[in-house]
Amino acid sequence: STLLAAIAGLVDIDSGSVRVAGHEVTGLPTHRRQVGMVFQDHALFPHLTVYENVAFGLRGRKPDEIRTIVGEMLHLVGLLSLSKRYPHALSGGERQRVALARALAPRPVLLLMDEPFSSLDADLRTEVREHVRGILKSMQATVVFVTHDQDEALFMGDRLAVLQKGELE
């Protein structure tokens, strides 16, 4: 989780550098790193609708472009019909998919996912991770996915890395 926060620019690093897609991003503000993040607790804005949550990272774009992108993302995650609902009126799996749509909407170079399914019950967790994996594969997204669940890591990952006591094993 700390490594993801460092890549995203949410925490400062003491030494070394962060490169995303071959570009140095150390010292750049979070919004300029072209990195999307899906948090463990989804981090949706409770006072915004599903549509507004997904549109949040698209501020500054033309309204027609925002409508198009949000529509595409909500269609992709299967939630277009829920665009006017608020997060409290969604299931855990639906909230997770809104968080994914919000992270993908700005078209990041890299998507960071920090234990995104840990708050879901076992059955829903399996269903949502299958759906999310399909979405990520279809978009050919580059993702750094953090989990403590070995089965989840094996299911989600094309390549795996194990960090133990701050060292890459």
Order of alpha helices (4+ residues) and beta strands (2+ residues): alpha-beta-beta-beta-alpha-alpha-alpha-beta-alpha-beta-alpha-beta-beta
